[in-house]
């Protein structure tokens, strides 16, 4: 992709942002129902501009309170998932202060967690439970960090405790829904280990150089597989293990 073409697509995305960002701010300020849809529009425009095709399998969350438990490969996971369904994310607290990215995370009503604070998990679980009781869908990247996409890291169960808190606070039921994200093709060819740095953002990789590589990686195909919802039965660790097994199965199924 030439620099001119990249510049034109970034310009188009910026112009969309000039319209959608103020609209979302107003929606959040006045509680308009559109606040759940505006981020989806932005994500879809971004993916379309940069030739990222999302192939969705399975059934997305319904109206029940749902904590989506997903693997995490790249920053690109956010627009990929966000383009499919009205939802919010759990994000590390550092992101809130990032230029542009932090603003978009706040506009999507992300829940931020400071993992350095001992009480942070309990506080975030309370905040998540409040949202779940209202029937919202929240995405938890249960590995706790991005991976290189070649393997699935162990899922952490601490924030799954929000499901238990939601039940305690009056929710009739809470579902855990596994979600597997798999980048399958680049320029029409199967993704190999050599392609991973163009897609995955992990370890100590700098974001700016990675974004430049991402532009070179498109067009991309990504398969998003919704697993069967798991009714939360009070066992935080048990539910997490079950969700991890479902994500692993979807990733290896091809």
C-alpha positions as CSV (number, residue, x, y, z in Angstrom):
1,X,0.0,0.0,0.0
2,X,1.5,3.3,-1.1
3,X,2.0,6.2,1.3
4,X,-0.5,8.3,-0.6
5,X,-3.2,5.6,-0.3
6,X,-2.4,5.1,3.4
7,X,-2.7,8.9,3.9
8,X,-6.0,9.1,2.1
9,X,-7.4,6.2,4.2
10,X,-6.2,7.8,7.4
11,X,-7.8,11.1,6.3
12,X,-11.1,9.3,5.6
13,X,-10.9,7.7,9.0
14,X,-10.2,11.1,10.6
15,X,-13.1,12.7,8.9
16,X,-15.4,9.9,10.2
17,X,-14.0,10.5,13.6
18,X,-14.7,14.2,13.5
19,X,-18.4,13.2,13.1
20,X,-18.7,10.1,15.3
21,X,-16.6,11.3,18.3
22,X,-18.8,14.3,19.1
23,X,-21.9,12.2,18.4
24,X,-20.7,9.6,20.9
25,X,-19.8,12.3,23.5
26,X,-23.3,13.7,23.2
27,X,-24.8,10.2,23.4
28,X,-22.9,9.5,26.6
29,X,-23.8,12.9,28.1
30,X,-27.6,12.5,27.4
31,X,-27.9,8.7,27.6
32,X,-29.0,8.2,24.0
33,X,-29.4,4.6,22.9
34,X,-27.1,5.3,20.0
35,X,-24.2,5.2,22.4
36,X,-24.1,1.4,22.0
37,X,-24.0,1.6,18.2
38,X,-21.6,4.5,17.4
39,X,-18.4,2.6,18.3
40,X,-19.5,-0.3,16.0
41,X,-19.8,2.1,13.1
42,X,-16.3,3.5,13.7
43,X,-14.8,0.0,13.9
44,X,-16.5,-1.1,10.7
45,X,-15.3,1.9,8.8
46,X,-11.7,1.3,10.1
47,X,-11.8,-2.4,9.0
48,X,-13.3,-1.6,5.6
49,X,-10.7,1.2,4.9
50,X,-7.8,-1.1,5.7
51,X,-9.1,-4.3,4.1
52,X,-9.7,-6.4,7.2
53,X,-12.4,-9.0,6.6
54,X,-14.1,-10.5,9.6
55,X,-15.6,-13.9,9.3
56,X,-18.0,-14.5,12.1
57,X,-19.0,-18.0,13.3
58,X,-21.3,-19.1,16.1
59,X,-24.0,-17.0,17.8
60,X,-23.1,-13.7,19.4
61,X,-24.4,-12.7,22.8
62,X,-28.1,-12.0,23.2
63,X,-29.9,-9.9,25.8
64,X,-28.6,-11.7,28.9
65,X,-25.8,-10.3,31.0
66,X,-22.7,-11.7,29.4
67,X,-19.0,-11.7,30.2
68,X,-17.2,-12.6,27.0
69,X,-13.9,-14.4,27.6
70,X,-11.5,-14.1,24.7
71,X,-7.9,-14.7,23.6
72,X,-5.9,-11.6,22.7
73,X,-3.5,-11.3,19.8
74,X,-3.3,-7.6,18.8
75,X,-4.8,-4.1,19.2
76,X,-6.7,-5.0,16.1
77,X,-8.8,-7.4,18.2
78,X,-10.7,-4.3,19.6
79,X,-12.1,-3.1,16.2
80,X,-12.6,-6.7,15.1
81,X,-14.8,-7.6,18.0
82,X,-16.2,-4.1,18.4
83,X,-17.5,-4.2,14.8
84,X,-19.8,-7.2,15.6
85,X,-21.9,-6.4,18.6
86,X,-22.6,-3.5,21.1
87,X,-20.2,-4.2,23.9
88,X,-17.4,-2.7,26.1
89,X,-13.9,-3.9,27.1
90,X,-11.8,-4.3,30.2
91,X,-8.5,-2.5,29.6
92,X,-5.4,-1.9,31.6
93,X,-5.3,1.5,33.3
94,X,-2.3,2.8,31.3
95,X,-4.4,2.8,28.1
96,X,-6.7,5.5,29.6
97,X,-3.8,8.0,29.4
98,X,-2.7,7.2,25.9
99,X,-3.3,9.9,23.3
100,X,-6.3,9.2,21.0
101,X,-6.4,5.5,22.0
102,X,-7.4,6.4,25.5
103,X,-10.1,8.7,24.3
104,X,-11.6,6.0,22.1
105,X,-11.4,3.5,25.0
106,X,-13.4,5.9,27.2
107,X,-15.9,6.6,24.5
108,X,-16.5,2.8,24.3
109,X,-17.2,2.9,28.0
110,X,-14.2,0.6,28.8
111,X,-13.6,-0.5,32.4
112,X,-10.0,0.2,33.4
113,X,-8.0,-1.8,35.9
114,X,-4.8,-0.9,37.6
115,X,-3.1,-4.2,38.2
116,X,-0.5,-2.6,40.5
117,X,-3.1,-1.9,43.1
118,X,-4.1,-4.7,45.4
119,X,-7.7,-3.6,45.7
120,X,-8.1,-3.0,42.0
121,X,-9.6,-6.4,41.1
122,X,-12.4,-6.1,43.7
123,X,-13.2,-2.5,42.6
124,X,-13.3,-3.5,39.0
125,X,-15.4,-6.6,39.8
126,X,-18.0,-4.3,41.5
127,X,-18.0,-2.0,38.5
128,X,-18.4,-4.9,36.0
129,X,-21.1,-6.4,38.1
130,X,-23.1,-3.2,38.0
131,X,-22.9,-3.2,34.2
132,X,-23.7,-6.9,34.0
133,X,-26.8,-6.5,36.1
134,X,-28.1,-4.0,33.5
135,X,-27.7,-6.7,30.8
136,X,-24.5,-5.3,29.2
137,X,-21.9,-7.3,27.3
138,X,-18.3,-6.9,28.5
139,X,-15.2,-8.4,26.9
140,X,-12.4,-9.8,29.1
141,X,-9.1,-10.7,27.4
142,X,-8.5,-13.5,29.9
143,X,-4.8,-14.1,29.1
144,X,-4.1,-10.7,30.7
145,X,-1.8,-9.7,27.8
146,X,-1.4,-10.1,24.1
147,X,0.3,-13.2,22.8
148,X,2.2,-13.8,19.5
149,X,-0.8,-15.7,18.2
150,X,1.0,-19.0,18.0
151,X,-0.2,-20.2,21.3
152,X,-2.9,-19.6,23.9
153,X,-1.7,-18.3,27.3
154,X,-3.4,-19.5,30.5
155,X,-6.6,-17.7,31.3
156,X,-6.8,-15.7,34.5
157,X,-9.9,-16.1,36.6
158,X,-9.7,-13.1,38.9
159,X,-12.0,-10.8,36.9
160,X,-14.4,-13.6,36.3
161,X,-15.4,-13.0,39.9
162,X,-17.5,-10.1,38.5
163,X,-20.0,-12.7,37.4
164,X,-20.4,-13.9,41.0
165,X,-20.8,-10.3,42.2
166,X,-23.5,-9.7,39.6
167,X,-25.4,-12.7,40.8
168,X,-25.1,-11.5,44.4
169,X,-26.3,-8.0,43.3
170,X,-29.6,-9.2,41.8
171,X,-28.8,-10.6,38.3
172,X,-30.9,-13.7,37.6
173,X,-28.1,-15.3,35.6
174,X,-24.8,-14.4,34.1
175,X,-23.3,-16.1,31.1
176,X,-19.6,-16.6,30.2
177,X,-19.2,-16.7,26.4
178,X,-16.0,-18.0,25.0
179,X,-14.6,-16.1,22.0
180,X,-11.7,-17.2,19.8
181,X,-9.9,-14.8,17.5
182,X,-7.8,-16.2,14.7
183,X,-6.0,-14.3,11.9
184,X,-6.0,-16.8,9.1
185,X,-5.0,-15.2,5.8
186,X,-2.7,-12.3,4.7
187,X,-2.8,-11.1,1.1
188,X,-5.0,-14.2,0.4
189,X,-2.4,-16.7,1.7
190,X,-2.5,-18.6,5.0
191,X,-0.8,-16.8,7.9
192,X,2.5,-18.3,9.0
193,X,4.9,-17.6,11.8
194,X,6.7,-15.2,9.6
195,X,3.5,-13.1,9.2
196,X,2.9,-12.8,13.0
197,X,4.8,-9.5,13.6
198,X,2.6,-7.8,11.0
199,X,-0.5,-8.8,12.9
200,X,0.3,-9.6,16.6
201,X,1.4,-6.8,19.0
202,X,3.1,-8.4,22.0
203,X,6.0,-8.3,24.4
204,X,8.0,-5.0,24.1
205,X,7.1,-4.2,20.5
206,X,6.8,-0.5,19.8
207,X,3.3,0.5,18.6
208,X,4.3,3.0,15.9
209,X,6.5,0.6,13.9
210,X,4.0,-2.2,14.4
211,X,1.2,0.0,12.9
212,X,3.4,0.6,9.9
213,X,3.8,-3.2,9.5
214,X,0.1,-3.6,9.9
215,X,-0.6,-1.4,7.0
216,X,1.8,-3.6,4.9
217,X,-0.1,-6.7,6.1
218,X,-3.5,-5.9,4.7
219,X,-5.7,-7.3,3.3
220,X,-6.3,-9.6,6.3
221,X,-8.9,-12.3,7.1
222,X,-9.8,-12.9,10.7
223,X,-12.1,-15.6,12.0
224,X,-14.1,-14.8,15.1
225,X,-15.8,-17.8,16.7
226,X,-18.4,-17.4,19.4
227,X,-18.6,-20.5,21.7
228,X,-21.7,-21.7,23.5
229,X,-22.5,-19.5,26.5
230,X,-21.6,-21.0,29.8
231,X,-24.1,-20.3,32.6
232,X,-22.0,-19.2,35.6
233,X,-22.6,-21.5,38.5
234,X,-20.5,-19.8,41.2
235,X,-17.2,-21.5,40.4
236,X,-14.9,-18.8,39.2
237,X,-11.9,-21.0,38.4
238,X,-14.1,-23.8,37.0
239,X,-15.9,-21.5,34.6
240,X,-12.6,-20.0,33.5
241,X,-11.1,-23.4,32.8
242,X,-14.1,-24.3,30.8
243,X,-14.0,-21.1,28.7
244,X,-10.3,-21.5,28.1
245,X,-10.9,-25.1,26.8
246,X,-13.6,-23.9,24.4
247,X,-11.4,-21.1,23.0
248,X,-8.5,-23.5,22.6
249,X,-10.8,-26.0,20.8
250,X,-12.0,-23.2,18.4
251,X,-8.4,-22.1,17.7
252,X,-7.2,-25.6,16.8
253,X,-10.3,-26.6,14.9
254,X,-9.2,-24.6,11.8
